Amino acid sequence: MPISADQALEMLREGNRRFACGEARNRFTTDERARALEGQEPWAIVVGCSDSRVPVEAVFDVGSGDLFVVRSAGHVLSAAGLASVRFAAEKLGTRLVVILGHEDCGAVSAALAGDAPDWLEPIVGHIDVTRADPTRAPADADDALLAAAVDSHALDTVAELRTWFAAGGLSDPPRVVGAAYKLATGEVHWLT
Ligand SMILES: [Zn+2]
């Protein structure tokens, strides 16, 4: 019986709770490596940022074989990233996709600043910060502005993926939810 989206979400919540309060298990054991040879049945797909401070398996206190992870700066989905997500959904039967943004994201920050070099355009060009308009935030609220932009970008990516699934004709697409990770506390805040 495959793990449902509801079950997967609860397992991620529980794992993050253990991680945040310092009770994470050691999941990368020799036994687990042996089991990896039997194949993979990841129960959640995580689309996250490449930021070195957001180690996805650790954040959710899971081990090898649990998560199918797609990462890029600012969790921007390229054609290859989209195909990777669909591969896990269609071929591996994974029923939940989490879009994981995070506090102090450099990609979102660069999009907000609007002064990124041309070569960064494939990343910042996909990050819409218009709903985190600096003119509507207090002048001293840079952190709050960035946090709002991180949340809105994660939700935009959720919407983008849902639209892409619909356009691709998936009859039973996986559930897509957004989340944001707090660097200091280790907590994942669920957005949807
Ligand atoms: Zn980031």
Backbone and ligand atoms as CSV (ligand in chain L), in Angstrom:
chain,resi,resn,atom,element,x,y,z
A,1,MET,N,N,0.858,-1.204,0.000
A,1,MET,CA,C,0.000,0.000,0.000
A,1,MET,C,C,0.885,1.242,0.000
A,2,PRO,N,N,0.799,2.070,-1.049
A,2,PRO,CA,C,1.660,3.254,-1.074
A,2,PRO,C,C,1.292,4.239,0.039
A,3,ILE,N,N,2.262,5.026,0.432
A,3,ILE,CA,C,2.033,6.011,1.498
A,3,ILE,C,C,1.264,7.195,0.908
A,4,SER,N,N,0.146,7.564,1.544
A,4,SER,CA,C,-0.711,8.641,1.032
A,4,SER,C,C,-0.083,10.004,1.299
A,5,ALA,N,N,-0.634,11.035,0.647
A,5,ALA,CA,C,-0.155,12.395,0.877
A,5,ALA,C,C,-0.332,12.788,2.341
A,6,ASP,N,N,-1.476,12.423,2.931
A,6,ASP,CA,C,-1.730,12.743,4.345
A,6,ASP,C,C,-0.687,12.093,5.253
A,7,GLN,N,N,-0.436,10.809,5.003
A,7,GLN,CA,C,0.560,10.095,5.830
A,7,GLN,C,C,1.944,10.706,5.657
A,8,ALA,N,N,2.296,11.018,4.409
A,8,ALA,CA,C,3.627,11.580,4.129
A,8,ALA,C,C,3.796,12.928,4.830
A,9,LEU,N,N,2.753,13.748,4.778
A,9,LEU,CA,C,2.813,15.056,5.414
A,9,LEU,C,C,3.007,14.910,6.921
A,10,GLU,N,N,2.299,13.976,7.515
A,10,GLU,CA,C,2.434,13.758,8.955
A,10,GLU,C,C,3.837,13.260,9.302
A,11,MET,N,N,4.395,12.387,8.470
A,11,MET,CA,C,5.749,11.881,8.718
A,11,MET,C,C,6.777,13.014,8.612
A,12,LEU,N,N,6.568,13.927,7.665
A,12,LEU,CA,C,7.481,15.063,7.529
A,12,LEU,C,C,7.359,15.995,8.737
A,13,ARG,N,N,6.122,16.231,9.178
A,13,ARG,CA,C,5.902,17.087,10.360
A,13,ARG,C,C,6.580,16.487,11.588
A,14,GLU,N,N,6.406,15.201,11.776
A,14,GLU,CA,C,6.998,14.519,12.933
A,14,GLU,C,C,8.524,14.558,12.864
A,15,GLY,N,N,9.060,14.289,11.681
A,15,GLY,CA,C,10.516,14.290,11.514
A,15,GLY,C,C,11.104,15.664,11.770
A,16,ASN,N,N,10.435,16.691,11.282
A,16,ASN,CA,C,10.936,18.047,11.507
A,16,ASN,C,C,10.854,18.414,12.981
A,17,ARG,N,N,9.819,17.928,13.654
A,17,ARG,CA,C,9.699,18.180,15.097
A,17,ARG,C,C,10.901,17.574,15.837
A,18,ARG,N,N,11.261,16.346,15.478
A,18,ARG,CA,C,12.420,15.705,16.113
A,18,ARG,C,C,13.690,16.488,15.819
A,19,PHE,N,N,13.864,16.902,14.552
A,19,PHE,CA,C,15.067,17.643,14.153
A,19,PHE,C,C,15.172,18.957,14.917
A,20,ALA,N,N,14.048,19.688,14.974
A,20,ALA,CA,C,14.068,21.023,15.573
A,20,ALA,C,C,14.370,20.969,17.064
A,21,CYS,N,N,13.945,19.893,17.723
A,21,CYS,CA,C,14.197,19.844,19.175
A,21,CYS,C,C,15.395,18.956,19.525
A,22,GLY,N,N,16.216,18.658,18.540
A,22,GLY,CA,C,17.474,17.952,18.815
A,22,GLY,C,C,17.318,16.480,19.097
A,23,GLU,N,N,16.242,15.869,18.622
A,23,GLU,CA,C,16.012,14.443,18.870
A,23,GLU,C,C,16.069,13.610,17.592
A,24,ALA,N,N,16.802,14.128,16.598
A,24,ALA,CA,C,16.890,13.418,15.319
A,24,ALA,C,C,17.582,12.069,15.499
A,25,ARG,N,N,17.115,11.096,14.718
A,25,ARG,CA,C,17.724,9.764,14.736
A,25,ARG,C,C,18.863,9.723,13.729
A,26,ASN,N,N,19.774,8.776,13.925
A,26,ASN,CA,C,20.803,8.567,12.907
A,26,ASN,C,C,20.250,7.610,11.870
A,27,ARG,N,N,19.892,8.134,10.704
A,27,ARG,CA,C,19.196,7.321,9.716
A,27,ARG,C,C,20.116,6.759,8.634
A,28,PHE,N,N,21.329,7.261,8.537
A,28,PHE,CA,C,22.201,6.818,7.443
A,28,PHE,C,C,23.122,5.708,7.942
A,29,THR,N,N,22.539,4.540,8.135
A,29,THR,CA,C,23.243,3.416,8.729
A,29,THR,C,C,23.649,2.405,7.652
A,30,THR,N,N,24.478,1.463,8.031
A,30,THR,CA,C,24.882,0.424,7.077
A,30,THR,C,C,23.684,-0.455,6.695
A,31,ASP,N,N,22.765,-0.690,7.646
A,31,ASP,CA,C,21.547,-1.468,7.333
A,31,ASP,C,C,20.749,-0.784,6.228
A,32,GLU,N,N,20.664,0.537,6.357
A,32,GLU,CA,C,19.886,1.288,5.380
A,32,GLU,C,C,20.532,1.212,3.998
A,33,ARG,N,N,21.843,1.250,3.974
A,33,ARG,CA,C,22.535,1.132,2.678
A,33,ARG,C,C,22.244,-0.218,2.043
A,34,ALA,N,N,22.180,-1.237,2.837
A,34,ALA,CA,C,21.888,-2.574,2.307
A,34,ALA,C,C,20.489,-2.612,1.707
A,35,ARG,N,N,19.545,-1.959,2.397
A,35,ARG,CA,C,18.163,-1.945,1.895
A,35,ARG,C,C,18.040,-1.173,0.576
A,36,ALA,N,N,18.946,-0.206,0.373
A,36,ALA,CA,C,18.881,0.620,-0.835
A,36,ALA,C,C,19.005,-0.221,-2.103
A,37,LEU,N,N,19.678,-1.351,-1.992
A,37,LEU,CA,C,19.867,-2.214,-3.163
A,37,LEU,C,C,18.560,-2.850,-3.620
A,38,GLU,N,N,17.563,-2.855,-2.739
A,38,GLU,CA,C,16.276,-3.464,-3.091
A,38,GLU,C,C,15.410,-2.544,-3.946
A,39,GLY,N,N,15.856,-1.288,-4.138
A,39,GLY,CA,C,15.077,-0.339,-4.942
A,39,GLY,C,C,14.633,0.836,-4.097
A,40,GLN,N,N,13.912,1.774,-4.721
A,40,GLN,CA,C,13.464,2.946,-3.970
A,40,GLN,C,C,11.957,3.139,-4.068
A,41,GLU,N,N,11.392,3.550,-2.950
A,41,GLU,CA,C,9.967,3.903,-2.891
A,41,GLU,C,C,9.838,5.192,-2.088
A,42,PRO,N,N,10.349,6.308,-2.616
A,42,PRO,CA,C,10.285,7.555,-1.839
A,42,PRO,C,C,8.836,7.973,-1.620
A,43,TRP,N,N,8.511,8.407,-0.396
A,43,TRP,CA,C,7.112,8.726,-0.066
A,43,TRP,C,C,6.830,10.231,-0.135
A,44,ALA,N,N,7.846,11.039,-0.407
A,44,ALA,CA,C,7.606,12.473,-0.645
A,44,ALA,C,C,8.663,12.996,-1.606
A,45,ILE,N,N,8.241,13.977,-2.389
A,45,ILE,CA,C,9.153,14.697,-3.279
A,45,ILE,C,C,9.369,16.059,-2.635
A,46,VAL,N,N,10.624,16.475,-2.517
A,46,VAL,CA,C,10.887,17.811,-1.991
A,46,VAL,C,C,11.612,18.612,-3.057
A,47,VAL,N,N,11.043,19.775,-3.383
A,47,VAL,CA,C,11.682,20.710,-4.306
A,47,VAL,C,C,12.203,21.839,-3.431
A,48,GLY,N,N,13.528,21.901,-3.276
A,48,GLY,CA,C,14.088,22.861,-2.341
A,48,GLY,C,C,15.195,23.690,-2.944
A,49,CYS,N,N,15.672,24.646,-2.157
A,49,CYS,CA,C,16.775,25.513,-2.574
A,49,CYS,C,C,18.102,24.771,-2.389
A,50,SER,N,N,19.094,25.168,-3.182
A,50,SER,CA,C,20.425,24.556,-3.078
A,50,SER,C,C,21.207,25.046,-1.861
A,51,ASP,N,N,20.679,26.013,-1.152
A,51,ASP,CA,C,21.381,26.615,-0.012
A,51,ASP,C,C,21.965,25.538,0.911
A,52,SER,N,N,23.243,25.693,1.230
A,52,SER,CA,C,23.953,24.670,2.013
A,52,SER,C,C,23.439,24.555,3.445
A,53,ARG,N,N,22.658,25.523,3.872
A,53,ARG,CA,C,22.145,25.505,5.251
A,53,ARG,C,C,20.791,24.811,5.378
A,54,VAL,N,N,20.322,24.231,4.265
A,54,VAL,CA,C,19.010,23.567,4.288
A,54,VAL,C,C,19.168,22.116,3.831
A,55,PRO,N,N,19.776,21.285,4.663
A,55,PRO,CA,C,19.984,19.868,4.294
A,55,PRO,C,C,18.669,19.102,4.432
A,56,VAL,N,N,18.069,18.801,3.313
A,56,VAL,CA,C,16.668,18.366,3.304
A,56,VAL,C,C,16.417,17.115,4.159
A,57,GLU,N,N,17.214,16.064,3.950
A,57,GLU,CA,C,16.958,14.826,4.709
A,57,GLU,C,C,17.120,15.057,6.212
A,58,ALA,N,N,18.096,15.893,6.573
A,58,ALA,CA,C,18.292,16.180,7.999
A,58,ALA,C,C,17.123,16.973,8.567
A,59,VAL,N,N,16.666,17.973,7.818
A,59,VAL,CA,C,15.571,18.836,8.282
A,59,VAL,C,C,14.317,18.013,8.606
A,60,PHE,N,N,14.098,16.940,7.837
A,60,PHE,CA,C,12.908,16.113,8.065
A,60,PHE,C,C,13.247,14.810,8.793
A,61,ASP,N,N,14.482,14.696,9.235
A,61,ASP,CA,C,14.930,13.507,9.964
A,61,ASP,C,C,14.510,12.215,9.267
A,62,VAL,N,N,14.872,12.115,8.002
A,62,VAL,CA,C,14.594,10.900,7.244
A,62,VAL,C,C,15.917,10.317,6.749
A,63,GLY,N,N,15.852,9.131,6.210
A,63,GLY,CA,C,17.065,8.481,5.756
A,63,GLY,C,C,17.083,8.261,4.259
A,64,SER,N,N,17.970,7.398,3.851
A,64,SER,CA,C,18.112,7.039,2.452
A,64,SER,C,C,16.831,6.344,1.975
A,65,GLY,N,N,16.379,6.726,0.771
A,65,GLY,CA,C,15.211,6.056,0.190
A,65,GLY,C,C,13.878,6.681,0.556
A,66,ASP,N,N,13.879,7.703,1.405
A,66,ASP,CA,C,12.610,8.299,1.858
A,66,ASP,C,C,12.137,9.448,0.965
A,67,LEU,N,N,13.055,10.330,0.580
A,67,LEU,CA,C,12.667,11.523,-0.175
A,67,LEU,C,C,13.301,11.541,-1.557
A,68,PHE,N,N,12.521,11.997,-2.531
A,68,PHE,CA,C,13.036,12.254,-3.875
A,68,PHE,C,C,13.236,13.771,-3.935
A,69,VAL,N,N,14.490,14.215,-4.020
A,69,VAL,CA,C,14.799,15.632,-3.815
A,69,VAL,C,C,15.277,16.298,-5.104
A,70,VAL,N,N,14.671,17.437,-5.403
A,70,VAL,CA,C,15.079,18.257,-6.550
A,70,VAL,C,C,15.498,19.607,-5.991
A,71,ARG,N,N,16.739,20.010,-6.225
A,71,ARG,CA,C,17.200,21.286,-5.661
A,71,ARG,C,C,17.779,22.187,-6.741
A,72,SER,N,N,17.522,23.475,-6.596
A,72,SER,CA,C,18.175,24.503,-7.409
A,72,SER,C,C,18.134,25.775,-6.574
A,73,ALA,N,N,18.982,26.733,-6.897
A,73,ALA,CA,C,18.940,27.997,-6.167
A,73,ALA,C,C,17.536,28.585,-6.297
A,74,GLY,N,N,16.946,28.941,-5.167
A,74,GLY,CA,C,15.601,29.519,-5.170
A,74,GLY,C,C,14.515,28.531,-5.551
A,75,HIS,N,N,14.782,27.232,-5.453
A,75,HIS,CA,C,13.870,26.152,-5.891
A,75,HIS,C,C,13.150,26.511,-7.193
A,76,VAL,N,N,13.896,27.076,-8.130
A,76,VAL,CA,C,13.342,27.387,-9.451
A,76,VAL,C,C,13.289,26.092,-10.255
A,77,LEU,N,N,12.124,25.816,-10.848
A,77,LEU,CA,C,11.940,24.564,-11.580
A,77,LEU,C,C,12.314,24.731,-13.053
A,78,SER,N,N,13.376,24.117,-13.464
A,78,SER,CA,C,13.753,24.049,-14.877
A,78,SER,C,C,12.969,22.917,-15.533
A,79,ALA,N,N,13.130,22.770,-16.857
A,79,ALA,CA,C,12.477,21.652,-17.551
A,79,ALA,C,C,12.924,20.320,-16.962
A,80,ALA,N,N,14.202,20.224,-16.650
A,80,ALA,CA,C,14.713,18.976,-16.071
A,80,ALA,C,C,14.144,18.762,-14.664
A,81,GLY,N,N,14.003,19.845,-13.922
A,81,GLY,CA,C,13.426,19.741,-12.577
A,81,GLY,C,C,11.985,19.278,-12.621
A,82,LEU,N,N,11.208,19.846,-13.538
A,82,LEU,CA,C,9.811,19.434,-13.690
A,82,LEU,C,C,9.716,17.961,-14.084
A,83,ALA,N,N,10.564,17.570,-15.012
A,83,ALA,CA,C,10.553,16.167,-15.445
A,83,ALA,C,C,10.967,15.243,-14.305
A,84,SER,N,N,11.865,15.711,-13.456
A,84,SER,CA,C,12.295,14.906,-12.298
A,84,SER,C,C,11.128,14.678,-11.350
A,85,VAL,N,N,10.368,15.751,-11.089
A,85,VAL,CA,C,9.204,15.640,-10.206
A,85,VAL,C,C,8.190,14.660,-10.802
A,86,ARG,N,N,7.948,14.810,-12.084
A,86,ARG,CA,C,6.960,13.924,-12.734
A,86,ARG,C,C,7.421,12.471,-12.731
A,87,PHE,N,N,8.721,12.281,-12.893
A,87,PHE,CA,C,9.263,10.926,-12.848
A,87,PHE,C,C,8.913,10.257,-11.515
A,88,ALA,N,N,9.152,10.979,-10.433
A,88,ALA,CA,C,8.865,10.392,-9.113
A,88,ALA,C,C,7.367,10.149,-8.941
A,89,ALA,N,N,6.557,11.108,-9.433
A,89,ALA,CA,C,5.109,10.974,-9.272
A,89,ALA,C,C,4.568,9.813,-10.102
A,90,GLU,N,N,5.022,9.713,-11.349
A,90,GLU,CA,C,4.448,8.708,-12.255
A,90,GLU,C,C,5.099,7.345,-12.139
A,91,LYS,N,N,6.402,7.342,-12.059
A,91,LYS,CA,C,7.119,6.060,-12.095
A,91,LYS,C,C,7.334,5.460,-10.718
A,92,LEU,N,N,7.446,6.328,-9.701
A,92,LEU,CA,C,7.697,5.807,-8.363
A,92,LEU,C,C,6.447,5.883,-7.481
A,93,GLY,N,N,5.411,6.558,-7.982
A,93,GLY,CA,C,4.142,6.586,-7.262
A,93,GLY,C,C,4.109,7.495,-6.038
A,94,THR,N,N,4.999,8.478,-5.982
A,94,THR,CA,C,5.063,9.357,-4.812
A,94,THR,C,C,3.880,10.331,-4.835
A,95,ARG,N,N,3.196,10.471,-3.677
A,95,ARG,CA,C,1.907,11.171,-3.647
A,95,ARG,C,C,1.939,12.581,-3.070
A,96,LEU,N,N,3.127,13.034,-2.629
A,96,LEU,CA,C,3.191,14.373,-2.028
A,96,LEU,C,C,4.421,15.112,-2.553
A,97,VAL,N,N,4.223,16.383,-2.914
A,97,VAL,CA,C,5.344,17.249,-3.298
A,97,VAL,C,C,5.378,18.424,-2.329
A,98,VAL,N,N,6.542,18.678,-1.746
A,98,VAL,CA,C,6.720,19.835,-0.870
A,98,VAL,C,C,7.655,20.826,-1.552
A,99,ILE,N,N,7.191,22.066,-1.685
A,99,ILE,CA,C,8.055,23.133,-2.167
A,99,ILE,C,C,8.627,23.809,-0.926
A,100,LEU,N,N,9.940,23.706,-0.747
A,100,LEU,CA,C,10.551,24.150,0.518
A,100,LEU,C,C,11.414,25.397,0.310
A,101,GLY,N,N,10.844,26.548,0.638
A,101,GLY,CA,C,11.629,27.780,0.682
A,101,GLY,C,C,12.318,27.893,2.031
A,102,HIS,N,N,13.084,28.943,2.221
A,102,HIS,CA,C,13.770,29.083,3.516
A,102,HIS,C,C,14.131,30.532,3.822
A,103,GLU,N,N,14.317,30.759,5.119
A,103,GLU,CA,C,14.735,32.068,5.630
A,103,GLU,C,C,16.058,32.496,4.980
A,104,ASP,N,N,16.190,33.766,4.717
A,104,ASP,CA,C,17.441,34.350,4.219
A,104,ASP,C,C,17.883,33.742,2.882
A,105,CYS,N,N,16.922,33.487,2.006
A,105,CYS,CA,C,17.250,32.878,0.713
A,105,CYS,C,C,17.949,33.895,-0.191
A,106,GLY,N,N,19.163,33.567,-0.616
A,106,GLY,CA,C,19.939,34.488,-1.442
A,106,GLY,C,C,19.316,34.734,-2.804
A,107,ALA,N,N,18.681,33.718,-3.359
A,107,ALA,CA,C,18.062,33.874,-4.682
A,107,ALA,C,C,16.884,34.845,-4.608
A,108,VAL,N,N,16.049,34.687,-3.593
A,108,VAL,CA,C,14.905,35.589,-3.429
A,108,VAL,C,C,15.406,36.993,-3.095
A,109,SER,N,N,16.439,37.052,-2.281
A,109,SER,CA,C,17.022,38.341,-1.919
A,109,SER,C,C,17.554,39.064,-3.164
A,110,ALA,N,N,18.199,38.321,-4.062
A,110,ALA,CA,C,18.723,38.914,-5.304
A,110,ALA,C,C,17.589,39.416,-6.184
A,111,ALA,N,N,16.483,38.665,-6.204
A,111,ALA,CA,C,15.332,39.105,-6.998
A,111,ALA,C,C,14.740,40.386,-6.420
A,112,LEU,N,N,14.710,40.464,-5.090
A,112,LEU,CA,C,14.197,41.674,-4.434
A,112,LEU,C,C,15.093,42.876,-4.726
A,113,ALA,N,N,16.390,42.652,-4.683
A,113,ALA,CA,C,17.339,43.754,-4.886
A,113,ALA,C,C,17.306,44.257,-6.328
A,114,GLY,N,N,17.024,43.337,-7.260
A,114,GLY,CA,C,16.894,43.740,-8.660
A,114,GLY,C,C,18.196,44.099,-9.341
A,115,ASP,N,N,19.326,43.680,-8.778
A,115,ASP,CA,C,20.602,44.038,-9.390
A,115,ASP,C,C,21.459,42.802,-9.702
A,116,ALA,N,N,20.790,41.689,-9.982
A,116,ALA,CA,C,21.525,40.444,-10.245
A,116,ALA,C,C,22.196,40.506,-11.621
A,117,PRO,N,N,23.367,39.887,-11.771
A,117,PRO,CA,C,24.019,39.837,-13.081
A,117,PRO,C,C,23.194,39.010,-14.075
A,118,ASP,N,N,23.455,39.214,-15.345
A,118,ASP,CA,C,22.667,38.538,-16.393
A,118,ASP,C,C,22.671,37.017,-16.256
A,119,TRP,N,N,23.832,36.470,-15.869
A,119,TRP,CA,C,23.915,35.006,-15.824
A,119,TRP,C,C,23.006,34.401,-14.753
A,120,LEU,N,N,22.555,35.236,-13.817
A,120,LEU,CA,C,21.655,34.743,-12.771
A,120,LEU,C,C,20.177,34.843,-13.182
A,121,GLU,N,N,19.949,35.366,-14.364
A,121,GLU,CA,C,18.576,35.591,-14.821
A,121,GLU,C,C,17.714,34.315,-14.834
A,122,PRO,N,N,18.278,33.150,-15.231
A,122,PRO,CA,C,17.434,31.935,-15.203
A,122,PRO,C,C,16.876,31.630,-13.814
A,123,ILE,N,N,17.508,32.161,-12.779
A,123,ILE,CA,C,16.989,31.989,-11.413
A,123,ILE,C,C,16.089,33.174,-11.046
A,124,VAL,N,N,16.658,34.368,-11.002
A,124,VAL,CA,C,15.882,35.511,-10.474
A,124,VAL,C,C,14.722,35.883,-11.398
A,125,GLY,N,N,14.862,35.589,-12.689
A,125,GLY,CA,C,13.777,35.890,-13.625
A,125,GLY,C,C,12.522,35.081,-13.355
A,126,HIS,N,N,12.665,34.000,-12.570
A,126,HIS,CA,C,11.516,33.153,-12.229
A,126,HIS,C,C,10.971,33.456,-10.838
A,127,ILE,N,N,11.513,34.466,-10.203
A,127,ILE,CA,C,11.056,34.779,-8.840
A,127,ILE,C,C,10.308,36.108,-8.872
A,128,ASP,N,N,8.997,36.023,-8.669
A,128,ASP,CA,C,8.143,37.212,-8.701
A,128,ASP,C,C,8.041,37.776,-7.285
A,129,VAL,N,N,8.606,38.951,-7.083
A,129,VAL,CA,C,8.575,39.535,-5.731
A,129,VAL,C,C,7.581,40.692,-5.652
A,130,THR,N,N,6.727,40.797,-6.653
A,130,THR,CA,C,5.833,41.965,-6.693
A,130,THR,C,C,4.820,41.981,-5.550
A,131,ARG,N,N,4.498,40.770,-5.018
A,131,ARG,CA,C,3.543,40.747,-3.907
A,131,ARG,C,C,4.220,41.063,-2.577
A,132,ALA,N,N,5.545,41.167,-2.590
A,132,ALA,CA,C,6.278,41.612,-1.401
A,132,ALA,C,C,6.870,42.988,-1.723
A,133,ASP,N,N,6.024,43.891,-2.110
A,133,ASP,CA,C,6.412,45.225,-2.579
A,133,ASP,C,C,7.111,46.035,-1.475
A,134,PRO,N,N,8.364,46.440,-1.702
A,134,PRO,CA,C,9.083,47.180,-0.658
A,134,PRO,C,C,8.424,48.507,-0.296
A,135,THR,N,N,7.677,49.086,-1.219
A,135,THR,CA,C,7.055,50.376,-0.911
A,135,THR,C,C,5.913,50.217,0.085
A,136,ARG,N,N,5.434,48.963,0.271
A,136,ARG,CA,C,4.339,48.734,1.211
A,136,ARG,C,C,4.839,48.232,2.564
A,137,ALA,N,N,6.160,48.070,2.685
A,137,ALA,CA,C,6.721,47.592,3.950
A,137,ALA,C,C,7.446,48.751,4.645
A,138,PRO,N,N,7.502,48.710,5.974
A,138,PRO,CA,C,8.258,49.742,6.678
A,138,PRO,C,C,9.721,49.726,6.247
A,139,ALA,N,N,10.373,50.862,6.279
A,139,ALA,CA,C,11.736,50.962,5.769
A,139,ALA,C,C,12.718,50.063,6.512
A,140,ASP,N,N,12.429,49.783,7.771
A,140,ASP,CA,C,13.368,48.982,8.564
A,140,ASP,C,C,12.964,47.505,8.611
A,141,ALA,N,N,12.123,47.107,7.712
A,141,ALA,CA,C,11.583,45.743,7.792
A,141,ALA,C,C,12.135,44.857,6.681
A,142,ASP,N,N,13.421,44.963,6.405
A,142,ASP,CA,C,14.007,44.164,5.326
A,142,ASP,C,C,13.817,42.665,5.540
A,143,ASP,N,N,14.026,42.214,6.776
A,143,ASP,CA,C,13.892,40.783,7.049
A,143,ASP,C,C,12.466,40.314,6.833
A,144,ALA,N,N,11.513,41.124,7.285
A,144,ALA,CA,C,10.101,40.764,7.116
A,144,ALA,C,C,9.728,40.745,5.633
A,145,LEU,N,N,10.292,41.686,4.901
A,145,LEU,CA,C,10.023,41.750,3.461
A,145,LEU,C,C,10.563,40.501,2.761
A,146,LEU,N,N,11.792,40.133,3.116
A,146,LEU,CA,C,12.387,38.942,2.508
A,146,LEU,C,C,11.579,37.693,2.882
A,147,ALA,N,N,11.172,37.605,4.142
A,147,ALA,CA,C,10.377,36.443,4.573
A,147,ALA,C,C,9.061,36.370,3.792
A,148,ALA,N,N,8.433,37.525,3.581
A,148,ALA,CA,C,7.181,37.544,2.819
A,148,ALA,C,C,7.430,37.119,1.379
A,149,ALA,N,N,8.561,37.554,0.821
A,149,ALA,CA,C,8.891,37.190,-0.561
A,149,ALA,C,C,9.205,35.692,-0.668
A,150,VAL,N,N,9.871,35.142,0.346
A,150,VAL,CA,C,10.156,33.697,0.368
A,150,VAL,C,C,8.852,32.912,0.368
A,151,ASP,N,N,7.911,33.325,1.224
A,151,ASP,CA,C,6.618,32.619,1.301
A,151,ASP,C,C,5.861,32.729,-0.021
A,152,SER,N,N,5.822,33.946,-0.586
A,152,SER,CA,C,5.034,34.108,-1.816
A,152,SER,C,C,5.684,33.356,-2.977
A,153,HIS,N,N,7.015,33.314,-2.994
A,153,HIS,CA,C,7.685,32.553,-4.061
A,153,HIS,C,C,7.426,31.051,-3.922
A,154,ALA,N,N,7.402,30.554,-2.703
A,154,ALA,CA,C,7.084,29.124,-2.500
A,154,ALA,C,C,5.666,28.832,-2.986
A,155,LEU,N,N,4.730,29.725,-2.654
A,155,LEU,CA,C,3.341,29.506,-3.082
A,155,LEU,C,C,3.209,29.640,-4.599
A,156,ASP,N,N,3.983,30.549,-5.198
A,156,ASP,CA,C,3.988,30.648,-6.666
A,156,ASP,C,C,4.474,29.337,-7.290
A,157,THR,N,N,5.498,28.749,-6.682
A,157,THR,CA,C,6.047,27.498,-7.220
A,157,THR,C,C,5.035,26.362,-7.066
A,158,VAL,N,N,4.284,26.376,-5.955
A,158,VAL,CA,C,3.194,25.407,-5.767
A,158,VAL,C,C,2.196,25.541,-6.921
A,159,ALA,N,N,1.783,26.788,-7.190
A,159,ALA,CA,C,0.792,27.031,-8.252
A,159,ALA,C,C,1.349,26.631,-9.617
A,160,GLU,N,N,2.626,26.942,-9.839
A,160,GLU,CA,C,3.266,26.604,-11.119
A,160,GLU,C,C,3.252,25.090,-11.347
A,161,LEU,N,N,3.575,24.367,-10.290
A,161,LEU,CA,C,3.637,22.910,-10.423
A,161,LEU,C,C,2.247,22.312,-10.630
A,162,ARG,N,N,1.254,22.830,-9.892
A,162,ARG,CA,C,-0.119,22.331,-10.076
A,162,ARG,C,C,-0.590,22.578,-11.515
A,163,THR,N,N,-0.288,23.769,-12.030
A,163,THR,CA,C,-0.681,24.102,-13.404
A,163,THR,C,C,0.019,23.178,-14.391
A,164,TRP,N,N,1.296,22.921,-14.116
A,164,TRP,CA,C,2.075,22.062,-15.016
A,164,TRP,C,C,1.536,20.634,-15.008
A,165,PHE,N,N,1.158,20.151,-13.841
A,165,PHE,CA,C,0.558,18.811,-13.767
A,165,PHE,C,C,-0.738,18.764,-14.581
A,166,ALA,N,N,-1.559,19.812,-14.416
A,166,ALA,CA,C,-2.850,19.844,-15.127
A,166,ALA,C,C,-2.629,19.884,-16.640
A,167,ALA,N,N,-1.677,20.716,-17.067
A,167,ALA,CA,C,-1.389,20.840,-18.497
A,167,ALA,C,C,-0.818,19.539,-19.057
A,168,GLY,N,N,-0.138,18.786,-18.198
A,168,GLY,CA,C,0.485,17.535,-18.634
A,168,GLY,C,C,-0.487,16.375,-18.669
A,169,GLY,N,N,-1.724,16.640,-18.279
A,169,GLY,CA,C,-2.745,15.602,-18.381
A,169,GLY,C,C,-2.632,14.498,-17.349
A,170,LEU,N,N,-2.015,14.787,-16.207
A,170,LEU,CA,C,-1.945,13.752,-15.173
A,170,LEU,C,C,-3.343,13.528,-14.602
A,171,SER,N,N,-3.809,12.309,-14.637
A,171,SER,CA,C,-5.178,12.037,-14.181
A,171,SER,C,C,-5.270,12.098,-12.659
A,172,ASP,N,N,-4.206,11.737,-11.985
A,172,ASP,CA,C,-4.237,11.713,-10.513
A,172,ASP,C,C,-2.925,12.301,-9.976
A,173,PRO,N,N,-2.759,13.632,-10.127
A,173,PRO,CA,C,-1.477,14.232,-9.737
A,173,PRO,C,C,-1.267,14.173,-8.222
A,174,PRO,N,N,-0.026,14.221,-7.770
A,174,PRO,CA,C,0.237,14.232,-6.331
A,174,PRO,C,C,-0.189,15.570,-5.726
A,175,ARG,N,N,-0.396,15.576,-4.416
A,175,ARG,CA,C,-0.706,16.837,-3.729
A,175,ARG,C,C,0.573,17.695,-3.663
A,176,VAL,N,N,0.400,19.009,-3.829
A,176,VAL,CA,C,1.545,19.923,-3.771
A,176,VAL,C,C,1.313,20.908,-2.633
A,177,VAL,N,N,2.263,21.006,-1.717
A,177,VAL,CA,C,2.147,21.952,-0.604
A,177,VAL,C,C,3.415,22.798,-0.522
A,178,GLY,N,N,3.275,23.987,0.051
A,178,GLY,CA,C,4.405,24.891,0.221
A,178,GLY,C,C,4.835,24.960,1.680
A,179,ALA,N,N,6.111,25.269,1.889
A,179,ALA,CA,C,6.630,25.352,3.252
A,179,ALA,C,C,7.854,26.265,3.256
A,180,ALA,N,N,8.184,26.756,4.437
A,180,ALA,CA,C,9.391,27.594,4.571
A,180,ALA,C,C,10.149,27.165,5.815
A,181,TYR,N,N,11.475,27.080,5.680
A,181,TYR,CA,C,12.341,26.590,6.747
A,181,TYR,C,C,13.020,27.756,7.461
A,182,LYS,N,N,12.991,27.705,8.797
A,182,LYS,CA,C,13.640,28.733,9.614
A,182,LYS,C,C,15.041,28.276,10.001
A,183,LEU,N,N,16.037,29.023,9.598
A,183,LEU,CA,C,17.425,28.616,9.857
A,183,LEU,C,C,17.714,28.499,11.354
A,184,ALA,N,N,17.279,29.472,12.130
A,184,ALA,CA,C,17.664,29.527,13.543
A,184,ALA,C,C,17.004,28.444,14.371
A,185,THR,N,N,15.721,28.186,14.123
A,185,THR,CA,C,14.985,27.235,14.971
A,185,THR,C,C,14.962,25.826,14.394
A,186,GLY,N,N,15.231,25.701,13.097
A,186,GLY,CA,C,15.152,24.394,12.449
A,186,GLY,C,C,13.733,23.976,12.143
A,187,GLU,N,N,12.789,24.887,12.355
A,187,GLU,CA,C,11.381,24.534,12.148
A,187,GLU,C,C,10.927,24.808,10.714
A,188,VAL,N,N,10.088,23.914,10.221
A,188,VAL,CA,C,9.439,24.112,8.924
A,188,VAL,C,C,8.034,24.664,9.188
A,189,HIS,N,N,7.760,25.785,8.549
A,189,HIS,CA,C,6.449,26.439,8.668
A,189,HIS,C,C,5.644,26.079,7.414
A,190,TRP,N,N,4.481,25.462,7.622
A,190,TRP,CA,C,3.686,24.987,6.476
A,190,TRP,C,C,2.787,26.094,5.973
A,191,LEU,N,N,2.826,26.320,4.669
A,191,LEU,CA,C,2.108,27.447,4.086
A,191,LEU,C,C,0.759,27.042,3.509
A,192,THR,N,N,0.630,25.795,3.125
A,192,THR,CA,C,-0.637,25.351,2.513
A,192,THR,C,C,-1.077,24.032,3.134
L,1,ZN,ZN,ZN,17.740,29.805,-1.028
